[in-house]
């Protein structure tokens, strides 16, 4: 969570409690020291969002084994196709370089 996020959350908590968020109140509640211009600029841009009062909860990532296998195979196929295409482009570029060198030597 960024310091701006923390300031916004504190401002929303204060506003939800019926207090006007001020620089002094925010500064007193912050976990670490923050330059006043940062607090001021964040508060100027802040708009009350009553539901934004805590840091977002991390949701566990659930992955089905079948999807992983399918995604892995899809990735491998795309990677293989792109690699083959790049090899063809390299072969073509080498051919063009040889042509240019041959023309220059004439």
N, C-alpha and C positions, 0 to 999 in steps of 0.2 A: 504494500500500500504506500502510495506516495504521500508526501507531507500535505499536498493540496487536498488529497482524499481525506486525510485525517482532519484537516481544518473544516472541510465541508460537513463531515460527519458531526463534528463538535458543534458547528453552527446549527445544524438541524436539530441536534439534541437540545441545545439551548432554546431554540425557537419553539420546539414541541413542549418545553417546560414553561413557556410563557415569558421567557427572557429574550431581550434583543441581543443577538450575537455582537459583541464588541471586540475590538482588538485586544483589550486588556483581559476580558474573560477567556478568549481563545488562547492567548499566550499563557495564562495561568493553568489551563487544562492540558496543554500539549505535553507529550512525553519527553520531548527534547527541545533544546533552544532553537528557535527559528527567527530569522531576520524579520523585523517589522514590515519591510516592504512586501515580503512574501505573503504575510498574513493579510495585509491591507489589500493587495491586489486580488487575492483569492476571495476575500469577503466582498469586494466590489462586484465580482463576477458571480457570486453565490446567489442562488435562488432557492427558496425554501422547498425542500422535498421531504415531506414528513416521514416517508417510509425509509429514507436513506439515513439510518442511524447507527449502523455497525458495518464493520468490514465484511465483504462478501465471504460467505462460507464456501469452503472448498468441497465440491461434490466428488465422491469417489468415481473413478473412471472404470466403467464396466465394459469389458470387451468379450465378445463371444469368440471362442476358439475358431469356429468355422469362418467367421468374418475375417479374422486375422489371416488365416490360411488363404482365403480367396483374395484378400487385399494384397498379401505378399506375392501371390502368383501373378496378379494383375500388374503389380509394380515391376516384378522381374520381366514380364513380357514387354511392358512399355520401355523399360531400361534397355532390354536387348534390342528392341526395334530402333530406339534412338541411337544406340551404339553402332548398329549396322549402318544406319543412315550417315552417321559421322565418319565412319570408315570409308564409305563411298565418296563423301565430300573430300576427304583427304586424298584419296586416289585421284580424283578429278583435279584437285589443286596441284598435286605433283605433276600431273600430265601438262597442265597449263604452264607451270613454271618451266618445265623442260622445253616446251614450245617457245616461250619467251627467250630463254637462254639460247636456243638454236637460232632464233631470228636475230638476236643481238650479235651473234658470232658471224653472221653472213655479211 
